[in-house]
Amino acid sequence: MFGVTAYNELKVDVLDDKSFMDPENFKNTLDFFNEPHTIVSMPRPQLETYLADNQIYLGRSEELMREIAPESISLSFWSPPYFVGKSYERDETFESWQKTLKDVIENHAFVLKPGGFMVINIADILCFADDNIPRFQAMNVRNQKCDVTREMVLEVKDKHPNHNRYQLAEMLGCSEQTIDRRLNGNNIRGGKYQTQTRVKLVGGHLEEYAYDVGLYLYDHRIWMKDPTWANSKWTSNSLKAVSEYEDLYIFWKPGQQVIDKEKLTPTEWKQWGSRGVWNIRSVRSNDEHEAQFPLELADRVVRLFSEKGSVVLDPFMGSGTTAIAALKNHRSFIGIEKEAQYVALANKRIKEHTRQLRLLD
Ligand SMILES: C[S@@+](CC[C@H](N)C(=O)[O-])C[C@H]1O[C@@H](n2cnc3c(N)ncnc32)[C@H](O)[C@@H]1O
């Protein structure tokens, strides 16, 4: 029996799970969702030939995915651009980025086998530029180099309502930045020359795009990676946490799935197969590709959500990590990548890993 025993063996306290409500208590919610669900679907042309397995195709997934054989993919695992300013997203606006995700997800409705999974690794946008939000006000009491208080500025401003901040600064013997900070707050989520930023959640957008084409959120796991202090530019000056986790959203296409408890060892089920948080170290050097995910992450997803002999898709193939995990676990792959240098890199990595696998045989 798996469950309580497993958690006990791991010496984790087993608590009553309050997140599973008795359906009797939320009848109204069920009534709301019992409205018929209309799936938006686009007609597809029949092709003579489809993309072959074990290849990486150069191009955009929005278009190339239309050449994948219908209902041929058991698992699609991918990490798209996160809209955080990487070089491969240089041409994207927020709207075009959303459209790419929407189109790629829509294509999954055709290429996934019934019962298949689409697993998306992504993170919320932690610094989402927004000119229109009020400044996050903060008084860093241990860091204040000047004694001028907000009250002092307001008092002088009251007496000289037409003075600009340079004139107020001169009267109070401080810098114009101090006047600005006392009146408007510190721009702790931006900088003097940078736009203010806020956090933007992305999971809800993905859920909506998937739901519209008949793919349903089945599970959500967290990848605990290394804390990225260097990237959390404004953390030291605010109460914001560093970036140290990403999301895995698991969507399911209606149809029969295979549950085979033997696909992992009992220890693997206890350590990660049935766990919501996966601790996996980040790729230490991102010299070859700016945003590689670790092989261990792809390995777990491939083993958990697909079967031997099936085809695994990665429409944002990057350096080829998903393909390596697929081959390592006796699956085939199809990859799509829009940057030629990454297609070359992925092919090189796949070749190296295949050679190593042959040596291990
Ligand atoms: C986050 S990276 C994926 C990294 C990959 N998981 C790895 O381990 O190397 C996203 C990749 O998607 C590619 N890309 C971005 N937009 C694309 C599109 N519309 N179609 C195909 N590839 C795209 C980028 O060039 C980039 O290599």
PDBQT file of the ligand as one rigid body, heavy atoms in Angstrom, charges set to zero:
ROOT
HETATM    1  C1  LIG A 401      13.813  28.036 -22.228  1.00  0.00    +0.000 C 
HETATM    2  S1  LIG A 401      14.636  27.569 -23.682  1.00  0.00    +0.000 S 
HETATM    3  C2  LIG A 401      14.523  25.810 -23.648  1.00  0.00    +0.000 C 
HETATM    4  C3  LIG A 401      15.769  25.169 -23.112  1.00  0.00    +0.000 C 
HETATM    5  C4  LIG A 401      15.752  23.650 -23.148  1.00  0.00    +0.000 C 
HETATM    6  N1  LIG A 401      14.727  23.095 -22.289  1.00  0.00    +0.000 N 
HETATM    7  C5  LIG A 401      17.128  23.105 -22.756  1.00  0.00    +0.000 C 
HETATM    8  O1  LIG A 401      17.240  22.369 -21.742  1.00  0.00    +0.000 OA
HETATM    9  O2  LIG A 401      18.096  23.452 -23.426  1.00  0.00    +0.000 OA
HETATM   10  C6  LIG A 401      13.499  27.993 -24.944  1.00  0.00    +0.000 C 
HETATM   11  C7  LIG A 401      13.994  27.687 -26.350  1.00  0.00    +0.000 C 
HETATM   12  O3  LIG A 401      12.903  27.871 -27.252  1.00  0.00    +0.000 OA
HETATM   13  C8  LIG A 401      13.376  28.465 -28.454  1.00  0.00    +0.000 C 
HETATM   14  N2  LIG A 401      12.177  29.137 -29.053  1.00  0.00    +0.000 N 
HETATM   15  C9  LIG A 401      11.630  30.301 -28.682  1.00  0.00    +0.000 A 
HETATM   16  N3  LIG A 401      10.506  30.554 -29.390  1.00  0.00    +0.000 NA
HETATM   17  C10 LIG A 401      10.334  29.485 -30.213  1.00  0.00    +0.000 A 
HETATM   18  C11 LIG A 401       9.337  29.137 -31.176  1.00  0.00    +0.000 A 
HETATM   19  N4  LIG A 401       8.298  29.925 -31.409  1.00  0.00    +0.000 N 
HETATM   20  N5  LIG A 401       9.471  27.943 -31.823  1.00  0.00    +0.000 NA
HETATM   21  C12 LIG A 401      10.543  27.136 -31.594  1.00  0.00    +0.000 A 
HETATM   22  N6  LIG A 401      11.522  27.421 -30.711  1.00  0.00    +0.000 NA
HETATM   23  C13 LIG A 401      11.405  28.576 -30.009  1.00  0.00    +0.000 A 
HETATM   24  C14 LIG A 401      14.482  29.389 -27.992  1.00  0.00    +0.000 C 
HETATM   25  O4  LIG A 401      15.388  29.669 -29.049  1.00  0.00    +0.000 OA
HETATM   26  C15 LIG A 401      15.087  28.602 -26.852  1.00  0.00    +0.000 C 
HETATM   27  O5  LIG A 401      16.186  27.808 -27.288  1.00  0.00    +0.000 OA
ENDROOT
TORSDOF 0
